[in-house]
Amino acid sequence: MTVGLVIARGGSVRMPRKNVTNLCGRPLVEWSILQAQCSREIDLVVVGTDDDEIAEIGKRNGCKIIRDPEIAIKDPGVVSASVIFVNMMEELIRDGFELESAVNILPTSPLRLPWDFDHAIRMFREAKVEQVIPVSCQREHLVYQWLDETHVEILIAGMDWRMADQGGGFGVVSVPWYIEQHKDRYKEVQDRLPFPHVVWTVSAIGLEAWQRYDIDDRDDFVICEKLMEHYLLAGGDPYKSYAQGGQIWYNGFRSKSGNLMTERM
């Protein structure tokens, strides 16, 4: 079984009630639920939340609800999303579900094409990997770091499509592998990240550049609403169409992989 796990906190320090704020006529979290439900590869959609309103949104969309009190903790350095995903997986296993893989879904990245989950799940199965993530490649990728209040130095420079940002707010993982990786689940979030010197290789699918946005504040809502209206909703409801057997629009790997330089400069 492949399960879609949607995490939605009821509160946010930066933007309270973010996951129930309206985006193009629906609460933000509902877009991720609908996208997961239109997948042809996800067998069960589960919403993990500490919030009554979000739980009700999940119920009316036919989702299984898991009430995890750790989701209510506001400090992501204490309890990260990965901890909550593990809690959800373990509860489903205790309930008798045989989980092969899980799609970990964050509602704050709603700009997903109808088949993005399915593309990643199929890659996960065919490539026989432990994890697949979505990335958005950038032709020019310049990253600076602060030295003091008035000076910066360049940290990363890429001009050849080799640099990519993680986006899309989801990933496909092997459930046993993911649980094993997060046994020490209460480590600080930054201690988990393999940056800057640890090599971390995973399989990836390419997203369009406009799909990389993550909603943190009201300005992001304005941007994402315009992008969703332009790229996704202009021709109707693409998720309903895809769920009912509509045509797959995707045509080829979108990471600009054909433009990768064969030699490093």
N, C-alpha and C positions, 0 to 999 in steps of 0.2 A: 504493500500500500504506500502511496505517496500522499502526504498530508501537507496542506497549506496552513502555516501558523502565522496568524496576524496578531501582533502585539500593539495594544493601544492604551496608553496611560490616560487617566482622566484629567490629570493636571500637568502643567508645564510651568517652570519658573519663568521662562522667557515669554511664553504666550499661553495664558490659562485657557483651557477648553479648546485647545488647538484641534484635536482629533474629531470634534463634533462641529467645528466651524464650517460654514457652507462653502463649497467649492463647486461651481457650475451646477448648482441646484441640488447637491447632495452633501451630507456630512463627509468630511475628508476621509474618515476611516472607511466609509461605505464604498469608495472607489476601489480600494484594495480588496475588499470582500468580493465585489462584483468581478474584478479581474481574476481573482483566484477561482471563483465559481464558473467562469466561462472557459477555464482551462480544460483541455481534453485529456490531460495527464494527471491532474490532481483529483484524488478520490474523496477527500474529506477536507472541509475548511473549518478551522478552529480559531476562535477569537479568545485571546488571553487578555484580561482587563481587570482593573480594580473598580470600575465605574459602572453605575447602574444604567446610565443612558447609553453608553457604548455597548453594554451587554444586551440591551433591548434592540439596538440596531442590528447586532449580530443575530439575535433570535428571529427577528422578522425577515431576515435574509436566509434563514435555514441553517445557521452555523451552530456547531457545538461550542459551548461557552465554558471556559476555565477561569475561575476566579482565583487569581494568585495574589496574595497580599503583598508580595515583594514588588509587584509592579507599582504600587503606590509610593515606594521610596523615591524621592526626587533626585537624589544624588547619583548620577550614572557612574561615578567613580567607585561607589560601594556595590551597587547591584546593576550590572550592565544588562543589555538586551540578551546577550548570550546566556546569562544565568536563567533568565525567564524562559527562553526557548528550551533549555535543558529541563527545567521544571515541567513545562508543558509536555515534552516528549515522554518523560518518565511517568507522568500521570496517565497519558494515553496508553502506554505499555502496561501499566498496572490495571487499566480498564479492559485489557485483552486485545488491543489493536496490534497487529503485526506490521511494524513500520519499516519499510525499506529505505525511504528517503523522505526528506522534509524540505519544503520551501519556506525559508524564514522571511517574512514579509513585514516591512515597516511602512505604515500608512503615510509617512511624510514625503514619500517619493511617488506621487500618483501618476506620473507621465509615462505610463507603460502601454505598449502596443498589445493588442489582444493575444498574440501568440508568444510574447516574451517568456512567460513561464514555461510554456511547452517546449520552446526551442532549447532552453537551458536544461530542462529535465531530460530531453532526448539526448543531448550532448552528454549529460551525466551518465546515462545508461550505456551509450555507445562507446564512450571513451573509457569507461570503467575507472572513473576517478572518485575521489572522496568529496570533492567540492567543485562547484561551478559558480562563478560570479559574473555579473554584468559590468562592463567597463565602457567608457566613452573616450575614444581617441581624439587627441588634439594635435593639430598641425604645428602649432607653436605652444610650447609648454615651458613657461619660465616661473620658477619659484624662488623667492627671496626669503632670507631670514634676518630678523632684527639683530644688530650688534649692540646698539644703544638707542636712545630716544630719537636720534637724528640720522643714523647710518644703517644701511643694510648691505648684505652681500648676497650674490647669487648662489643658490644652493643646487638647483637643478636647471639645466637648459636642454631642451629637446626641440629639434626642428624637422624631424624625419618620420613622424607618426609612431615612434617607438614609445612615447609617453602616453599614459592613459589614466583617466580619473575613474575611480569606482563610483558607480551611480546606479540608479534604478531601485535602490532600497530593498533588494532581496538577494538570496543566494540559495542554491540547491546543495544539500549536504547529505552524506551518509549518516543515518541516525546513530548507529553504534559508534562510528568514528567521532562524531560531534560530541556525544556524551563523554567519551573517553578523553577527548581533548580538553574538556572543561570540568574535569573532576575537582580541580582546585578552584571552585566557582566563585570564591569571594576575593580573589586577588584583585588588585586595582586594575581598572580597565587598561591604563597605559602599560602595565606590566605584561599584558597579553600581546600587545602589538609588536610585530617584528620590525621595528623601525628604530634606528636607521640602518643597522648593519646585518640583520638576519635575512637570509634569502628565503622567500616565501613564494613557492610556485604553485599555481592552481590553474585549472582550465577556466576559460572565459568566453563569453559571447559579447559581441559588439553592440552597443546602443548608439542611436543617433545623438548628436551633441546636445540637442534640446531636451533630452530625457534625463540629463544628469542632475537637474535641480532637486534640492531637498528643502522642504518648507520648515523654516525656523521661526519666522515672524510674519507680520502682516504684509510687508513688502513682497515676500516670497509668494504669498497668496495671490497678489495682483499679477505677478509674473507668470505663475503656473496656470492661473485661470485663463490668461490670454493664450498661452501655448497650448493648453488643452482644447480650447475652443477652435484654434486654428488648425492644429495637426490631427486631432482625434475626433472632435464632435461635429465638425463642419458638415459631414455627410450623413449624420444620424448617429445611432448608437452602434459603434463597431463591436462592442463586447457582446451584445445580444446577437448580432449578426454572426459573429464567429462561433458563439456557443451553439447556434442553430445549424452549424455546418457551412457557414459562409466561407468564401474564398480566403486563403492565406495570402495577404498582400506581400509579405516579406519575400525578397528575391535576392539572395546572396548575403554573404557575411559583411556586416556593416562596420567592421572595425578599421577600414582602410588598410587591411592587411596586404592588399596588392601593391600598396605604395611603400611598404617597408623597404628600407635600403638593405641591400645584400651585404654591404660592407660598412663597418663603422668608420666615420670620418676621423 
